[in-house]
Amino acid sequence: MISELADGPVSEWRTKALIREHVRGAMAEMRARQEAPADETESRAYLDDLEGKKARIVVSYSPSLGQDLA
């Protein structure tokens, strides 16, 4: 989704739809994690995955900003 927003032509409707889809998925994942038993290894992997997603968002938003924050 992030690459679609970064590479595709700007369309307000399309951007809103992609963001809405991303938020729905994140909310469903959050609810599933809250209902699942706690596992330290899985939690560490989840946090590492979030850091990776954050890095991809920063880089796709602005390549020069991503280099500054890396």
Residue pairs with C-beta under 8 A, 6 or more apart in sequence:
1 18
1 21
1 22
2 56
2 57
2 60
3 60
4 18
5 15
5 18
5 60
6 60
6 61
8 14
33 46
55 66
55 70
58 65
58 66
58 69
59 66
60 66
